[in-house]
Amino acid sequence: MLPIDDSPIVRDGKSVILAMDHGLEHGPVDFEDVPEKLDPAQVFETATHDTVTAIAVQKGIAEGYYPSYENDVNLLVKLNGTSNLWMGEPDSAVNCSVEYAAEIGADAVGFTVYGGSNHEIEMVEEFREIQEEAREYGLPVVMWSYPRGQGLKNDTKPSTISYATRLALELGADIAKVKYPGSREAMAHACRCAGDMKVVMSGGSKTSDEEFLSTVESTIRSGGSGLAVGRNVWQREDPTPLLDGLESVIYEEQTAGAALGNESEADATDAAIEG
């Protein structure tokens, strides 16, 4: 882990990474309700919102679309990923090198590690190579730290998420992206396990604005440093109101209710004291 507050992908100590690697990881099914978002340019447009500190995409999308947005969007190149057609024990193919990511303008790189998978040893060794190479290029490394595999029955159990953040810290990540473990107390413990490394919440499947912003608020009040989100933003026909809400909750540390405009000033003050 290195201090990265002066990195382009960090704003005021926080990060909001708009992830759009779903076309590889999940396939076209994630775009069925918003077919216009099959055009990556539509999601790059969304990433120009001030709330977003970086867009995370695979190599092919970065090559084809980032040049048109390089003045307006910070680029995080996801170095590994595997299709949903793969049915084996969790694993990810390495699809891009750090050197090539830097050549196409990356401000950071990302890499998934499935702790607990039968392929964990190989994935950690791959991570070691990209982490050390990223240091040579001065690029922050974001670990998608997703415990998963035959030995895990519940990948969001508090102890599992705390292990996920600690694993990322021990292996040298600068930011760990983890799933929300279900409560503010559990998320706070996961953040403590990460030491000074930044922890961001995985956005997950699309939910209501209120439910989503409440979970993000809990993450921030637990010591989290932001969010890495895909479907909860770009699966909305108009993601701008939600991004405005995230601006309030993450950078201004308002409550979700205040961000949505349905909370009184007294309620917001009480919530802040409780938090």
N, C-alpha and C positions, 0 to 999 in steps of 0.2 A: 504494500500500500504506500502511495505517495500523496502528499497534499495536492489537491487538484482544484482548489477554489478559484485559481486564475485561468482554468481551462475554459474554452468556449462552450463546453456542454454543461457548465455550472453557472448559475445566476444567484447571487446572494446566498451562496452555500447550498442551494437546492438544485435539483435537476428534474425536468419533465421530459422524458424521452418518448416520442411518438413512435411506437413500433409498428412496422408494416412488413413483417417477414412471414405473414400468415399464408400468403399464396403458396409458399413452399411447405410450411409446416402443417397447414390444415387443408390447403387446396381451395378451389373456387367456391366451395360451400359457404365460406365466411362472407362472401360478397353477394349472396343471393338476394338479400333484402335491400341492398344498395348497389345495384349493378353498375352504376356510374363510377363507383370506387374501384372497379376492376382496372380503370385507367390510373396508373400510379401518380400521374400528374395531379389528380384530384387530391390525393393524400399529401403530396408535397405542398400544394396550396394551403392545406390545413396547417401544415408544419410551419408556415410563415407567421402564425399567431405568436404574439410576444411571450405567451406562457411557455411555449415549447422551446427547449434548449437544444434538442437534437432529434433527428429522425433516424431510426434504426432500420436498415434494409439489407438485403442480400446483394452480392456483387453485381448481378445482372441489372437490377433496378438502379443501383448506384451509377453504373456505367451509362445507362440510357437516359436517366432523368436528372441526376444531380447537377450536371453542367448548366442546366437552365435555371437552377435555383441556388447556385453556390454563393451568391451575394446575400441571400435571404434565409438560408437554412444551414444549420450545422449538421455534419454527416457522421453517423456512427455506422460502420460497416460490420455486419454480423458475419463472423468468419466460419461458423459451422451451422449445420441445420440438415434435417432429413424430412422427407415427405411423410405424410400420414399413411401412405401405402405400405410403409415399412411396418412389419408386424412382430419383429423380434424384441428382445430385451432392449430397453432404452439406450440409444446411442445416437451420435450425430456425425455426419461426414464433414470433414474439413474442406470447405469450398473456396477459400480465399486465403492468401498469405497476408501477413502484416505489411510486407513490402509493397504488395500490389494495392492494398487498401490505402496506404500512404500516397501512392502514385496517383490514385484517382481522387485524392483530396480529403480523406477521412480525418476528422477531428478526434476520433476515438474508435476503438474496436470492441466488439462484444463476442462472447463465447459461452456456450452452454456446457455445464457440467452436471451430469446426472449422478449425484452421490447416491450410493446404494445399488446402482445398476451393476450387473455382472461385467460391464465394460468400464467401470469407474477408473480402474488403474490406467487404462489406455487414454481415457479422456483427460485425466489429470496430467499425464505426461505430455499430451498435446497442448494442454493449457500452459504448462511450464514453458514450452517452446515459444508460444505466441506472446506470453507475458514478458519474457526476457527480450524478445525482439521488439515488442512495443516500447520498452524502455529506451531502446536505441533510437527510436523515432520520436520519443517524447509524447506518445499517445496514451491517454488513460485507457484502462481496461475495465470493462463492465462484465461481470460474470452473471449469467442467467443461472443461479444456483438452485437447481430443481431436484431435490432428492426424489428418486423414483426407481422402481424396480421390483423384482420378485420379493425382496425382503421387507418391503414397506407396504403396510396396509392402509396407512393414512398419511398422505404427503403434506397435509396442512396441520398436523398435530403440533402444538407449541414446541415440544422438545425437538421435533424434526426441523422446524423453521429456525430455531436457535442454532442447531447444528449447521444448517445451511449457511447462515451468516458467518459463523465461525470458520467453516471450511473455506469460504471465500477470502476471509482475512488471512488465514494461515497460508493460503496459496498465492497471495500477492495481488488480489483484485483491488481496484480502487473504488468500485461501486459494486454492491451485490443487489441483484434483482431477485426478490423472493415473494412467495405468495403470502397473503395476509393470514395469520394464524388464528383468527377468530375473536380476539379481544385486545383491548389496549394494553392490558397487563402483559399478555404473551408477546405482543409486538415490542413493548418496551424491553423485555428480557432479550429478545432477539437482537435488538439494537445494541444493548449493553455487551452482548457476546461479540459484537463486531468491532469493539474498541472505537478507534477514531475513523474507521472506514465508513463510508456513506452507505446507507441502506435505502433502497427504493422499493415501493410496493408494486407487484405485478397487477395489471389492470383486470385481467380475467374476462369472463363472459360479460356481455352487455347486461346492465341492470338499470334501474331507474336513476334519475339524477340525484334524488335525495339519498338513496341507499349508497350509491357510489361515492358521493361527496362526503357522506358521514364516515365511510371507511377510510377515505383519504385523510379526513380530519383526524381520525384516531391515530393513523400512522404518523402524521406530523407531530401530534401531541405526545406520541410515544418516543420521539427522538429520531424518527425517520427523516430522510433527506429528499423526499419527493416520490416520483411515480414513473413507471415505465408502462405505458398504456397503449393499446391498439384499438380493439373492438369497441370499448366503451366510449371512444371518441369518434372514429371514422365510420362506425356503423350507424351513427345518427345522420339523418338527412341534413341537418344544420348543426354542426358541432360547436359553433361559436359560443352559444350561451353556456355550454358546459365548460369550455375552455376559459371563459370569463370567470366562472365559478371556481375553477381550479386555481386561477390567478389569485383569487381572494383567499382561498383556503391554504394554499401552499406558501405563497410569498408574503401575504399580508397576515396569515395565521388567523383568519376569521373562522367562525363556526360555519358548518355546512348550512345551517338555517339562515344565518346572516347572508351568506353568499347567494342563497336562493331567494332572499328577500321575504322570508316568512317567519322571521324571528324578531322579537322586540329587542330593544337595546338592553333592557334589564336582563332578559334571558341570555343574551350573548355575554353580558358581563358575568353572570353566574356561571355559565359554562366555562368561561375562560379561567375563573377562579378554581373551579373543580378540576380543570385540566392541569 
